[in-house]
Every structure is written in C-alpha cells, then in structure tokens.
Amino acid sequence: MEKQSNHNGTLRHARLLTRPVLMLTLMLALTQTLPVYGQENERKLSVKPANQQFYVGRPMAYTLVIPDVRPAQVTPVLPTLSGQITLVSMRKEGRLELYGPVTYILFEFVTYIPGLIDIPALAVSIDKAPPFLVPFDRAAAIEDPMRARPLFMLRPDQDGPAEVGLPFYFTLYARNIAAVTGLTLDLRKDAIFSVAERFPALETGAGLKDSLVQEIPLARFEWLPLETGALPLPGVQAGVKSFAGASSTLTAPETIMAVQSQVETTAYQAVARFASMPYPAAFDDTAIPALLAQENPEEAVPATRQRAAGKTRRIYLCLASAAALALLIGAALKSRKNQAPPV
C-alpha cells in the first residue's frame, strides 16, 4: 500500500515538472516562427514632424520612434527626394525606457519653397528582414513672418484676347499680408473698370493668415475695354500691413492686355479653323462661309446660295481681269504711237 502511494506521488511530481517544460518549449517555438517586428507594429509607425508648420530656409525636424528595438537592429533607407527638399542630417539614437529599449531615428530637412511638405515613405529593415515602408506625416513650409515681403498679383479669370465692348474679369490675390486697410483704382479713359466682387479677406481679413502659404483672393474686377490694341489695366493700390507690423501702400504689377474687335476675333477663329482643314476641303467654295457661319450662326447661308455666290465671284474676277488686260494693252499701243518718229 505504501509503495502504491509513493508511486502516485512520483507521477504527480513528474506531471508538475513536465508542464512548465512544455510551455517553455512552445513559447520558444513560437518565437522562432513569428517575425521579430510584426505587421501590426509596422502599421503603427510614422515619421512625425516636430511642428505642423516650418519656416522656409530653416531646419525641419522629423522623428521616427521604434519601440522594443535597439539601434543596431535597424537599417533605414531614405528614398530619393524632390529638388524642393534637401536632407541635412539623419542619425540613430538608442534609449532604455520603462518598457524596454527604444530606437529614435532623427531627421533634419530644409526647403526654400513654401507649401505642403510631401516626403516619400521611408524604407526600414529590422534584423536584416525585408524592409517595410513608414510614411512621413504631412506638414507645411511657410514664409518667415518677420521676413516675408507683401505681394499683389492681378490674374485674368479667362483666356484672352479681350474684345471691345465685352467684359473681361480679373482677380486680385495677396501673399504675405496680415491686413488690408484700403483699396483704390487708378481709372483710365480707354476702358471701364469696376469692382465686381469683394472677398472676405478684403472685407474682414478672414483667411489672410494663410497668405504665408498660398495666394488669397481679395477682389474680382470687371474690365470693359473701349479701344483695340495693347491696353494697360488700371492701377490697383491698397494699404497693407505685413506680419512684422510694418504698414505700406502696395501696387499690383502692371498688366498689358491685347484687345481686338469682335469682327477680328471671329475672323481669326475662322482662319485658324481653315488652316487646320484638309487640303481639298479648304478650297471648296463653301469652306470660309461655313466657318464664318459656325462663329456667327445667325448669319448662316444655305449651301446652294454659297455655291452660286462662289461661281458669280469667279465670273466677276475673270471679267475684271480681262478689262484690266485690255486697258494695259490700249495704254501700251497709245504710248508706242506717241513715241513713233515723224515721217
């Protein structure tokens, strides 16, 4: 009886010892089959900017934090950058934090062009495994407010040329302007120029803080030319305040516009279409009248009348040529008679 109980006790001890060994063996097997850095951890990574906005011409700091990994295990590969962004420096740092080792990859870039900063994804390899991509979070580069020079741009809202008697529209844009204190127009006699629309940036200053990054519309103008030729637009001036606090009067750059009559514009469009036609079609009697009719549908002429008109024009041309030739022959005979020596 005593031997039986000793045997049962030995079996229980053996089972208790076997379980931890099996668990340890299973854990080791799992760690051998699973990757060092799983896809779930990879998806959580991104290279973060130190600020949402940077000044052009100054270093822009970005940081990638990789937990549970030492610097010696990490190999970063930076992609090819566009000409607008330059890499200043890149380095790795290792830190031992509360939950284990952490690798920091620190970047410094610089750009001289304002706008959104778009850096291609970073390729990262851990323990020489196949690399995975880590995106850069978006940020923006803006002009240094203390150095930014206020600017005006007057841009056409439609393609030219302009036509006499028809309205043509322009929009005034602002860059690097903190406030607008007034707007004046230097009117001319060769056109009618008026404000068609005032935007919130001109009325209340709304959105002007974004002029460090992009052009902000201030006002839309209607220009009605009264003459043909190369006409300068009326001058546009405004009192402005820079982000540094300096006040000044700003004038939009001079803009010259080509102005044609409506007849010239129609003929130009018709000739342009005529030049693009195949050779046989271009010399058909109805070609030019048909093109002009496309530009002015209300003046369209039936095809039969167009062909009759073409034949009539050729007859008149032949008669006129014959009459001119007869006059030349007559003048030559008269001149010869007058020059003949007396008998």
Stockholm file with secondary structure:
# STOCKHOLM 1.0

chainA/1-343         MEKQSNHNGTLRHARLLTRPVLMLTLMLALTQTLPVYGQENERKLSVKPANQQFYVGRPMAYTLVIPDVRPAQVTPVLPTLSGQITLVSMRKEGRLELYGPVTYILFEFVTYIPGLIDIPALAVSIDKAPPFLVPFDRAAAIEDPMRARPLFMLRPDQDGPAEVGLPFYFTLYARNIAAVTGLTLDLRKDAIFSVAERFPALETGAGLKDSLVQEIPLARFEWLPLETGALPLPGVQAGVKSFAGASSTLTAPETIMAVQSQVETTAYQAVARFASMPYPAAFDDTAIPALLAQENPEEAVPATRQRAAGKTRRIYLCLASAAALALLIGAALKSRKNQAPPV
#=GR chainA/1-343 SS CHHHHHHHHHHHHHHHHHHHHHHHHHHHHHHHHSCSSCHHHHHTCCBEESCSEEETTSCEEEEEEEETCCGGGEEEECCCCCTTEEEEEEEEEEEEETTEEEEEEEEEEEESSCEEECCCCEEEEETTCCCEEECBCCEEEECCTTTCCCEEEEEESSCSCEETTSCEEEEEEEESCSEECCCEEECCTTEEEEEEEECHHHHTCTTGGGGGTSCEEEEEEEEEECSCEEEECCEEEEEEECTTSCEEEEECCCCEEEEECHHHHHHHHHHHHHHTSCHHHHTSTTHHHHHHHHHCGGGCCCHHHHHHHHHHHHHHHHHHHHHHHHHHHHHHHHHHHHHSCCC
#=GC SS_cons         CHHHHHHHHHHHHHHHHHHHHHHHHHHHHHHHHSCSSCHHHHHTCCBEESCSEEETTSCEEEEEEEETCCGGGEEEECCCCCTTEEEEEEEEEEEEETTEEEEEEEEEEEESSCEEECCCCEEEEETTCCCEEECBCCEEEECCTTTCCCEEEEEESSCSCEETTSCEEEEEEEESCSEECCCEEECCTTEEEEEEEECHHHHTCTTGGGGGTSCEEEEEEEEEECSCEEEECCEEEEEEECTTSCEEEEECCCCEEEEECHHHHHHHHHHHHHHTSCHHHHTSTTHHHHHHHHHCGGGCCCHHHHHHHHHHHHHHHHHHHHHHHHHHHHHHHHHHHHHSCCC
//
